[in-house]
């Protein structure tokens, strides 16, 4: 299966009994952007900026893992690269951003993965712009964590995605790069500095 062969419409369904919207077997719940803006503001106020980012990143990483496990249980993708590329559809369907991969190099036998790409009109950049915020640093932490979790499941190795430029910095698009931890020169323990969580294998079993 190729990612391009899957339409947005077929990814979502309705639960027969109650009419809830489903992604595979997972029930979806919607939040409006103003609600997310308020939650983000309150978390930063209560926890401070760094702890709020870590809070968001933890659950976003797990969400990316759950999404990847769900989609790969529904479709048999030809390659890990195709299983990753389906994120281009998933991000739009979920309202997170418009994403495009420029390069994906995956070796499932060696468990190596390196990819680059861009996204634009992300929820996070919209949220910061709505508050008149301009940053010197990239700000799409949640999106990076979602894609980190998704890619980790796809290749079976912890992956970290970093944003290299961001629309909140005044750039035309946000750019990102993802690699496995060894390819970044990091140890598994160091992933917790970016995305607090447990062992990948344990997390997959739990999900």
C-alpha positions in Angstrom: 0.0 0.0 0.0 1.2 3.5 -0.9 0.3 6.5 1.2 -1.0 8.4 -1.8 -3.6 5.6 -2.4 -5.4 6.4 0.9 -7.9 9.2 0.8 -8.8 11.4 3.6 -12.4 10.3 3.5 -11.7 6.7 4.1 -9.6 7.3 7.2 -12.6 8.5 9.3 -15.8 6.6 10.1 -18.8 6.8 12.3 -19.5 4.6 15.3 -22.7 2.7 14.4 -24.4 2.8 17.8 -23.7 6.4 18.9 -22.5 8.2 15.8 -19.2 9.2 17.3 -16.5 9.9 14.8 -13.8 7.2 14.7 -10.2 6.9 13.4 -9.9 3.1 13.1 -11.2 2.0 16.5 -10.3 5.2 18.2 -13.0 7.7 19.1 -12.1 11.3 18.2 -12.8 14.3 20.3 -12.6 17.8 18.9 -11.3 21.0 20.6 -11.5 24.5 19.1 -8.3 26.5 18.6 -9.4 29.2 21.1 -9.8 26.4 23.7 -6.3 25.1 22.9 -4.9 28.7 23.1 -6.4 29.1 26.6 -5.1 25.7 27.8 -1.6 26.5 26.5 -1.7 29.9 28.2 -2.9 28.4 31.5 -0.2 25.6 31.4 2.6 28.2 30.8 1.2 30.3 33.7 1.0 27.4 36.1 4.1 25.4 35.1 6.4 27.8 33.3 7.4 27.7 29.7 9.8 24.8 29.8 7.6 22.5 31.9 4.6 23.3 29.7 6.5 22.3 26.6 7.6 19.0 28.2 4.0 18.4 29.3 2.7 18.9 25.7 5.5 16.9 24.2 5.0 13.9 26.4 1.3 13.5 25.3 1.9 14.5 21.7 4.7 11.8 21.4 2.3 9.2 22.8 -0.4 10.4 20.4 1.9 10.1 17.4 2.7 6.5 18.5 -1.0 5.6 18.9 -1.8 7.0 15.5 1.0 5.1 13.8 0.0 1.9 15.5 -3.6 2.5 14.4 -2.9 3.2 10.8 -0.4 0.4 10.3 -2.9 -2.0 11.8 -5.4 -0.9 9.1 -3.1 -0.8 6.1 -0.1 -2.9 5.0 2.3 -0.3 3.7 4.9 -1.3 1.1 7.8 0.3 3.0 8.4 2.2 6.3 8.8 5.4 4.2 5.2 5.0 3.0 4.0 4.3 6.6 5.7 7.6 7.5 4.4 9.5 4.5 0.8 8.9 5.4 1.4 11.6 8.0 0.9 14.1 5.2 -2.8 13.0 5.1 -3.2 12.5 8.8 -1.9 15.9 9.8 -4.5 17.6 7.5 -7.4 15.4 8.6 -6.6 16.1 12.2 -6.2 19.8 11.6 -2.6 20.0 12.8 -0.9 21.4 9.7 -0.2 20.9 6.0 2.9 18.8 5.9 5.2 17.7 3.0 8.2 15.4 3.2 11.1 16.4 1.0 13.3 13.4 1.7 12.8 10.0 3.5 15.7 7.6 3.8 14.7 4.4 5.7 16.5 1.1 6.2 14.3 -1.3 8.2 17.0 -3.9 8.6 19.5 -1.4 10.1 16.6 0.5 11.8 17.9 3.8 10.5 15.7 6.7 9.4 16.4 10.2 8.3 13.9 12.6 6.8 13.3 16.2 6.1 10.3 18.3 5.2 8.2 21.3 5.8 4.8 22.2 7.2 2.8 25.4 7.1 -0.3 26.8 8.8 0.2 24.7 11.9 -2.1 24.9 14.9 0.9 26.0 17.0 2.0 28.8 14.7 -1.6 30.0 14.4 -1.9 30.0 18.2 1.3 32.0 18.7 0.4 34.5 15.9 -3.1 35.0 17.4 -1.3 36.3 20.5 1.0 38.5 18.5 4.0 36.4 19.4 7.2 36.4 17.5 10.0 34.1 18.6 13.7 33.7 17.9 13.3 29.9 18.4 11.1 27.4 16.5 7.8 26.9 18.4 6.0 23.8 17.0 6.9 21.5 19.8 3.7 19.5 19.7 4.0 18.8 16.0 7.6 17.7 16.4 6.6 15.3 19.2 3.7 13.8 17.3 5.9 13.1 14.3 8.6 11.8 16.6 6.2 9.2 18.0 4.8 8.3 14.6 8.3 7.8 13.1 9.5 5.8 16.1 6.8 3.2 15.6 7.4 3.0 11.9 11.1 2.2 12.2 11.1 0.4 15.5 13.7 2.8 17.0 13.4 6.0 19.0 13.2 8.9 16.6 13.6 12.6 17.4 12.2 15.3 15.1 13.6 18.8 15.4 12.2 22.0 13.9 14.9 23.9 12.1 12.8 27.0 11.2 9.3 28.2 12.1 6.6 30.5 10.8 6.6 32.0 14.3 10.1 33.2 13.5 8.7 35.1 10.5 9.6 32.3 8.0 7.4 31.4 5.1 7.1 27.8 6.2 8.3 25.6 9.1 11.1 23.1 8.3 11.9 20.0 10.2 14.4 17.1 10.3 14.0 13.7 11.9 16.6 11.0 12.7 16.9 8.0 15.0 18.7 8.8 18.2 22.0 7.1 17.2 21.9 9.2 14.0 21.6 12.3 16.1 24.4 11.0 18.3 22.0 10.7 21.3 21.4 7.9 23.8 17.8 6.7 24.6 18.0 8.4 28.0 18.6 11.7 26.3 15.3 11.5 24.5 13.7 12.3 27.8 15.3 15.8 27.7 13.1 16.4 24.6 10.2 14.1 25.0 9.7 12.7 28.6 8.5 9.1 28.4 9.3 5.4 28.8 11.0 2.8 26.8 9.7 2.5 23.2 9.0 -1.2 23.4 7.1 -0.8 26.7 5.1 2.1 25.3 4.1 0.2 22.2 2.9 -2.8 24.3 0.9 -0.5 26.6 -0.8 1.3 23.7 
